[in-house]
Amino acid sequence: MKKAHAGNRYYSGPPSDHFDGTVFFNPNGQPPGNFSDLLRWQFGGGRAAWPGGWESPHPPVKPETRVDGARLVVTMVGHATMLIQTAGLNILTDPVWSVRTSPVGFIGPKRAGSPGIAFDDLPPIDLVLLSHNHYDHLDLMTLGRLRARHNPHVITPLGNDTIVKQHVPGMAISAHDWGDTVRFRDVPIHLEPAHHWSARGLGDRRMALWSAFVIAAPGGKIYVIGDTGFHDGINYRAAAEKHGGFRLAILPIGAYEPRWFMKFQHQNPDEAVQGMLLSKAQYAIGHHWSTFQLTNEPMNAPRDHLHAALDRHGVDRDRFRAMLSGEVWDIPAASV
């Protein structure tokens, strides 16, 4: 971790094509909306009512302790939190077991339904992939529990390590830039661009980096995106060119309405299908829906619109699943 300076509380480093010396940005991309845009959205109406007391049709599961070799099993916990098991590794993405995604525990988006794995039923967790610092992805309470119970290693983009170390002393964490590769127990983990942004409050906008990940597992590469705008498919094309395609892509499909405000930070289901095709992924998982109501669309709209988009693009629905909490998918083997 490089020490932060007065202009950026989380990170200090040389300028690059996505860092101006103070804040990070999306190259040739669009910045998120400003505060007036936020107020326009919040007071503009149009938010659908989610059902109360909703629970996933899949009850919480107790995963296998380990999944070895080329086999790949993914269990949906909820929102962007998934357990990925392959090559003897247990990997969590953006772990959130808290009831709310908020700086305080009494207000903010509340979890709809139970986590797909009870925290006490987790197998030994080796690695956490932490994509960025928004509250629905970086949950300090959950990270503290993981540190106490499993002591995993955390891989995250630049600057997020400062936040975690301040609140979870002793957590094993390393921060990296886009294009970096980290070897974890002989499995390369690549950090790749995503079109998003970061903030924990009003004064730290874009002071920490955001990213996607590629897990270069022996049984086939896995492309993991926590949050992204579609960005004309630029990052998807680059990922396919660099990595040659993927056995599995884990892609966000929710929190996309209204489009005038969300377009540059959250892709919609049709864009996710395009992303699957552009990245040359054989299978895909849709996440970031049905757990926390962050935006205007109805709870089931992302899945319904995903199915329509798959039909429109001629992709079999069995290849791209909108997973619910407690759902487990043993991913078919990669084809040559």
C-alpha positions in Angstrom: 0.0 0.0 0.0 1.3 3.4 -0.9 0.7 6.1 1.7 -2.1 8.5 0.8 -1.5 12.2 0.7 -3.6 15.3 1.5 -5.5 15.2 -1.8 -6.5 11.6 -1.6 -7.0 9.9 1.8 -6.6 6.4 0.5 -3.9 6.3 -2.2 -0.9 8.1 -3.5 0.9 7.2 -6.7 2.0 8.4 -10.1 -0.6 9.5 -12.7 -1.7 6.9 -15.3 -4.3 6.5 -18.0 -6.9 6.1 -15.2 -5.5 8.1 -12.3 -4.8 11.9 -12.5 -2.6 12.0 -9.4 -5.6 12.6 -7.1 -8.6 10.6 -8.3 -9.3 7.6 -10.5 -11.4 7.8 -13.7 -12.7 5.7 -16.6 -10.5 6.3 -19.7 -12.7 7.7 -22.5 -15.7 7.0 -20.2 -18.5 8.9 -18.5 -18.3 10.1 -14.9 -21.2 9.2 -12.5 -24.0 11.7 -12.0 -23.5 14.6 -9.7 -25.5 15.5 -6.5 -28.2 17.4 -8.4 -28.7 14.3 -10.6 -29.0 12.2 -7.5 -31.7 14.5 -6.0 -33.5 14.5 -9.3 -33.6 10.7 -9.3 -34.5 10.3 -5.6 -37.4 12.7 -5.8 -38.5 11.9 -9.3 -40.7 8.9 -8.3 -41.0 5.7 -10.3 -39.6 3.3 -7.8 -41.3 -0.1 -7.9 -42.5 -1.7 -4.6 -40.6 -4.9 -3.7 -42.6 -7.7 -2.0 -42.3 -7.8 1.8 -41.2 -10.9 3.5 -39.7 -12.4 0.3 -37.5 -15.5 0.5 -35.6 -17.2 -2.3 -37.2 -20.5 -3.4 -33.8 -22.0 -2.7 -33.2 -22.6 1.0 -29.8 -21.8 2.4 -27.3 -24.5 1.7 -24.2 -25.9 3.3 -21.5 -26.1 0.6 -18.9 -28.8 0.1 -15.8 -28.3 2.0 -13.6 -28.3 -1.1 -14.0 -28.7 -4.8 -10.9 -30.1 -6.5 -9.4 -30.1 -9.9 -11.2 -28.6 -12.9 -14.6 -28.8 -11.4 -16.2 -25.4 -10.8 -19.1 -24.8 -8.4 -20.7 -21.5 -7.7 -23.1 -20.8 -4.8 -25.1 -17.6 -4.7 -25.2 -15.9 -1.3 -26.9 -12.8 -2.5 -26.4 -9.6 -4.5 -22.7 -9.7 -5.6 -21.6 -12.2 -3.0 -20.8 -15.7 -4.4 -18.8 -18.6 -3.2 -16.6 -19.9 -6.1 -15.1 -23.3 -5.5 -12.5 -24.8 -7.9 -8.9 -26.2 -7.8 -9.2 -26.7 -4.0 -9.8 -23.0 -3.4 -12.8 -21.4 -1.7 -13.2 -17.8 -3.0 -15.7 -15.2 -1.9 -16.7 -12.2 -4.0 -17.7 -8.9 -2.4 -18.9 -10.6 0.8 -21.9 -9.0 2.5 -23.8 -10.8 5.3 -25.1 -7.6 6.9 -28.8 -6.8 7.0 -28.3 -3.4 5.5 -25.8 -1.9 3.0 -25.3 1.5 4.6 -22.8 3.4 6.8 -25.3 2.9 9.7 -27.2 -0.1 10.7 -30.6 1.4 11.2 -31.3 2.9 7.7 -30.4 2.1 4.1 -31.1 -0.7 1.7 -32.3 -3.8 3.6 -31.7 -7.4 2.6 -34.7 -9.1 1.1 -34.4 -12.7 2.2 -31.8 -14.7 4.0 -28.2 -15.2 2.7 -27.9 -18.3 0.5 -25.2 -19.7 2.9 -25.4 -19.1 6.7 -22.2 -17.5 7.8 -21.5 -20.3 10.2 -21.9 -22.9 7.4 -19.2 -21.4 5.2 -16.3 -23.7 4.3 -12.8 -22.5 5.0 -12.4 -19.3 3.0 -9.0 -18.8 1.4 -9.5 -15.7 -0.8 -11.8 -12.7 -1.0 -12.0 -10.7 -4.2 -13.2 -7.1 -3.3 -14.1 -5.1 -6.4 -14.7 -1.6 -5.0 -15.7 0.3 -1.9 -19.5 0.9 -2.3 -21.4 -0.3 0.7 -23.2 -3.1 -1.1 -19.8 -4.6 -2.0 -17.4 -3.6 0.8 -19.0 -4.5 4.1 -16.6 -4.0 6.9 -18.6 -5.9 9.4 -18.5 -9.0 7.3 -14.8 -8.6 6.6 -14.2 -8.4 10.3 -16.1 -11.7 10.8 -14.2 -13.4 8.0 -10.9 -12.2 9.5 -11.8 -13.7 12.9 -13.2 -17.0 11.6 -11.2 -17.7 8.4 -8.3 -15.2 8.1 -8.5 -15.1 4.2 -6.3 -13.1 1.9 -8.1 -10.2 0.3 -7.2 -8.9 -3.2 -8.6 -5.5 -4.1 -7.9 -2.5 -6.4 -5.7 0.4 -5.2 -6.8 2.4 -2.2 -9.4 0.0 -0.8 -6.7 -1.6 1.4 -6.5 1.6 3.4 -10.2 1.5 4.3 -10.1 -2.2 5.3 -6.9 -1.9 7.4 -8.3 1.1 9.3 -11.3 -0.9 10.4 -10.2 -4.6 10.3 -6.7 -4.6 11.9 -4.6 -7.6 10.9 -6.6 -8.5 7.7 -4.3 -9.9 5.1 -4.9 -7.7 2.1 -3.0 -6.6 -1.0 -4.0 -3.8 -3.4 -3.3 -3.7 -7.1 -3.7 -1.8 -10.3 -5.5 -2.6 -13.5 -3.3 -5.0 -15.5 -1.6 -6.5 -12.4 -1.4 -10.2 -11.8 -1.3 -11.8 -8.4 -0.5 -15.5 -7.9 -2.5 -17.1 -5.1 -1.5 -20.7 -4.4 -0.4 -21.1 -8.0 -3.6 -19.7 -9.5 -3.1 -16.3 -11.3 -5.6 -13.6 -10.4 -5.7 -10.7 -12.9 -7.2 -7.3 -12.2 -8.9 -5.8 -15.2 -10.8 -2.5 -16.0 -14.5 -2.0 -15.2 -16.5 1.1 -15.9 -17.6 2.3 -12.5 -16.6 4.6 -9.6 -16.1 4.6 -5.9 -17.1 6.5 -2.7 -17.9 5.8 1.0 -19.1 9.3 1.7 -19.4 12.8 0.3 -15.7 13.6 0.5 -13.9 10.6 -1.0 -15.4 10.2 -4.5 -13.1 8.2 -6.8 -10.2 8.1 -4.4 -10.1 4.3 -4.5 -10.0 2.2 -7.7 -12.6 -0.3 -8.9 -11.9 -3.4 -11.0 -13.0 -6.7 -12.5 -11.0 -9.9 -11.9 -10.0 -12.9 -13.9 -9.3 -16.1 -12.1 -7.1 -18.2 -14.3 -8.1 -21.5 -12.8 -6.8 -24.8 -14.2 -10.3 -25.8 -15.4 -10.9 -22.6 -17.3 -10.8 -18.8 -16.7 -13.5 -17.0 -14.7 -14.3 -13.4 -15.4 -15.8 -11.7 -12.3 -17.3 -8.2 -12.5 -18.8 -6.7 -9.3 -20.3 -3.5 -11.0 -19.9 -1.9 -14.4 -21.5 0.2 -17.0 -21.4 -1.3 -20.5 -19.1 1.4 -21.9 -19.8 0.4 -25.5 -18.4 -3.1 -24.7 -14.8 -1.8 -24.7 -13.7 -3.7 -21.6 -15.4 -6.9 -22.7 -13.6 -6.9 -26.0 -10.3 -6.1 -24.3 -10.8 -9.0 -21.9 -11.5 -11.5 -24.7 -8.5 -10.3 -26.6 -6.2 -10.6 -23.6 -7.5 -13.8 -22.1 -8.9 -15.7 -25.1 -12.4 -16.2 -23.7 -13.8 -17.6 -20.5 -15.4 -20.7 -19.1 -17.6 -18.5 -16.9 -18.4 -14.8 -16.7 -20.1 -13.5 -13.5 -21.9 -10.3 -14.6 -24.2 -7.7 -12.9 -27.7 -7.5 -14.3 -29.6 -5.4 -11.8 -29.8 -1.8 -10.4 -30.1 -0.2 -13.8 -33.2 2.1 -13.7 -33.6 4.9 -14.5 -31.3 4.6 -17.5 -30.5 8.4 -17.7 -28.9 8.1 -14.3 -27.6 4.5 -14.1 -26.4 3.9 -17.6 -22.8 4.8 -17.0 -22.4 2.8 -13.8 -24.7 -0.2 -14.1 -25.3 -2.2 -17.3 -28.8 -3.6 -18.0 -29.6 -7.2 -18.8 -29.4 -6.8 -22.6 -25.9 -5.2 -22.2 -24.9 -8.1 -19.9 -25.8 -10.6 -22.6 -23.8 -8.5 -25.1 -20.9 -8.6 -22.6 -21.1 -12.3 -22.3 -20.9 -12.6 -26.1 -18.1 -10.0 -26.5 -16.0 -11.6 -23.8 -16.4 -15.0 -25.4 -17.8 -16.6 -22.2 -19.3 -20.1 -22.5 -21.5 -19.6 -19.5 -22.6 -16.7 -17.4 -24.1 -15.9 -14.0 -26.3 -12.8 -13.5 -26.0 -11.2 -10.0 -26.6 -7.8 -8.4 -30.4 -8.3 -8.2 -33.2 -9.5 -5.9 -31.3 -8.9 -2.6 -31.1 -5.1 -2.0 -33.4 -2.6 -3.6 -31.0 0.0 -4.9 -32.8 1.5 -7.9 -36.3 1.7 -9.5 -36.9 -1.6 -11.3 -39.2 -4.3 -9.9 -37.5 -7.2 -8.1 -37.9 -9.7 -10.9 -37.4 -7.4 -13.8 -33.7 -8.2 -14.2 -34.4 -11.9 -14.7 -37.3 -11.3 -17.0 -35.4 -8.9 -19.1 -32.4 -11.2 -19.1 -34.5 -14.0 -20.5 -35.9 -11.7 -23.2 -32.4 -10.5 -24.1 -31.1 -14.1 -24.3 -33.9 -15.0 -26.7 -33.3 -11.9 -28.7 -29.6 -12.7 -29.1 -30.1 -16.4 -29.7 -28.4 -17.6 -26.6 -29.7 -20.6 -24.7 -31.1 -19.6 -21.3 -29.2 -22.5 -19.7 -26.0 -20.7 -20.6 -26.7 -17.5 -18.6 -28.5 -17.9 -15.3 -29.9 -15.1 -13.1 -29.0 -16.9 -9.8 -31.0 -16.5 -6.6 -29.6 -16.8 -3.0 -29.1 -20.5 -2.1 -28.9 -21.6 -5.7 -25.9 -23.8 -6.6 -24.5 -24.3 -10.1 -22.0 -26.9 -11.0 -20.6 -25.2 -14.2 -20.2 -27.5 -17.2 -16.7 -28.3 -18.3 -15.0 -25.8 -20.6 -15.2 -26.9 -24.3 -12.1 -26.5 -26.5 
